[in-house]
C-alpha cells in the first residue's frame, strides 16, 4: 500500500523520468534556410450520413502551392504578404458540380465544397558536412526571417529524438 503522503510523488517521478529519456538536444549553425509551403486545396466530405458519420471520406480536388524561403517574396507571388508575412499562391479553380458528383459513391451524400488553407514549415541547416531538413513551426520560421539577412548564427533546440526544430535563437543575444 502506498502511503498517502507519497502518492503525489509517483506522477512527478514519472514526468521527470520521461523528460530525461526524451530530452531535447541543441545545435548551433550559421548555414540555414527556413521554408513555408503555403497551399490552397479544394475538398469535399462524403458519407452515407454526414450528420452522424464520425469520419467522413474526404476527397481532395485541385491544389496550388507556393514555397516561401526565408521571408523573401517568391517569384510569381501575387497574394501577400499576409499577417504572418507569408505569400500565397493564386486560388485553384473550384471543382464543378459535375466533378463533385462524379466522386460520390452510391448512397453517399456530399458536403460543401471547402477551400482549405495550409502551411508546412521546414528548417534546413548544416553542421560540419552534414545537412538536415526537419519540420518546424511558425516561430522558428520568423526567427530565420529576422536572422537570415545578416546570416546571424542560430542556436537550435531540437525536438524529441531530434525529429524537429522547436526553437531558434540568435547567438550572442
N, C-alpha and C positions, 0 to 999 in steps of 0.2 A: 504494500500500500504506500502511495506517495504521500508524504506529509503535506498538509495544506499550504505551508509557507513555501515549499519548494515547487509546488505545482506551476507557478508563474515562470520559473526558470527554464523549464523544458522548451517552450516556444522560443525563448531568447537564445538558448544554446543551438537550437535547430537553425535559426536565422543566421547566427554567426558562423556556423559550420558551412552552411550553404554559400554565404558570401565568400568565405575563404576558398572553397572549391571552385567557385565561378568568378573569381576576381578578374578585374579588367587590367589590361596592360596598357602601356603608353609607348609612344614613338615620337621622335622629333624629325621633321622633314622640311626641306626647302624646295623640294620638287613635288608639286601637287597640281591637281586640277579638280574642280567640282562641276558636276553637270546636273541639270534638272531637265528631265524629259517630260514636257507638257503634252497632254493629249486630250482630244475630244473623241468620244465614241458614242454612236447611237446604239441603244439596246432596247430590247423588248422582253418582258417576262411572259412566259406561257405556263398554263396549268389547267387541269380539269376544273378547278375551282380556285380562282386567285384569292378569294377571301379566306379560305380555310386551309389551303396547302402551305405548310411551313417553309418549304424550299422549292419555289417555282423554278422551272427551267429558264435560263437566261440565254438569249441569242444576241450576239453582237453583230452589227452590220458594218458600217464604214467607220474607220478611224483615221484621224490625221494627227500628226505629232510634230514637235519642234524641239531640237536639242539646244538648251541654253548652256553656255560654257563660261564659268567664272563671272557671270553677270554682264557679259558683253552681248550687245544686240546681235542675234543670229542673222546670217544673210537671208534676205527674203522675208524677214519678220515684218508684219503689218499690224498685229494686235498686241498692244502692250507698250511699255511695261505695266503690269497690274500693281496692286497694293503691296505685293511681295517682291516686286522687281523682276517678275518673270514675263517672258514673251510667249505668246500662244500662237498656234497655227490658225489658219482660216478654218471656219466651220466645214465639216464634211457634209456632203449632200444628205438630206434627210431621206430615209427609206420610204418608198411609196407604200400605199395601202396594199397594192398587189404583192410587193416583196414581203411585207409583214404577214399577209395571209398565206403565202407560199410556204412559210416555215412552220405554220401551225399544223400540229398532228391532229388526227381525228379526236373528237370530243374535247379538245382543248379550247380555251379562250385566250385571247391575247390582251396584255395590259397596254398601258400608254407607251408610246414611243418616247424614250427618255434620252437626253443628252447628258453623258457622264463626263465630268472633268477629272483628270487625274494627273498627279506629278510623282515621278520616281526620281529620287536623288541618289547620286553615286559620287564617291570620292576616290580618286586615283592618286597614289603617292609612291614615291621612290625612297628607299633606304638602301644605300650601297648600290649593288647591281640588281636588287630585287624591286619589282614593281607590283603593287597590289591595287585592285579595284574592289571596293566594298560598298554596300548600301549605306546611306547616311540619312540625315534629316535636314529640314529647312535651316535650323540654327547653324549647322556646320557649313551649309552652302553659303549663307550670308556672311559668315566669318571669312570664308575664302574670297568672296566678292570684295571685302574690305582689304584683305591682306595681299591679294594677288598682284595688283598694280606695282607694288614695291618688292614683291617676292619675299615678303617677311616670313621667316621661319615659323612653323606652327608646331605646337605640342599637341599631339593627338591622344585622346582617350579612346581605346578600342573597347568594343562590347565583349560579351561573353564569348569565349573561345576565339577571340579576335575576328569575329564574323561581321563586324560593322564598325563604323566610326561614329561614336556617340557625342564627341566633343572635340572642338579645335580651338586652341587659344594661342594668341601671338606670343612668341618667345620674347622675353625681356620687358614685358608689361606688368 
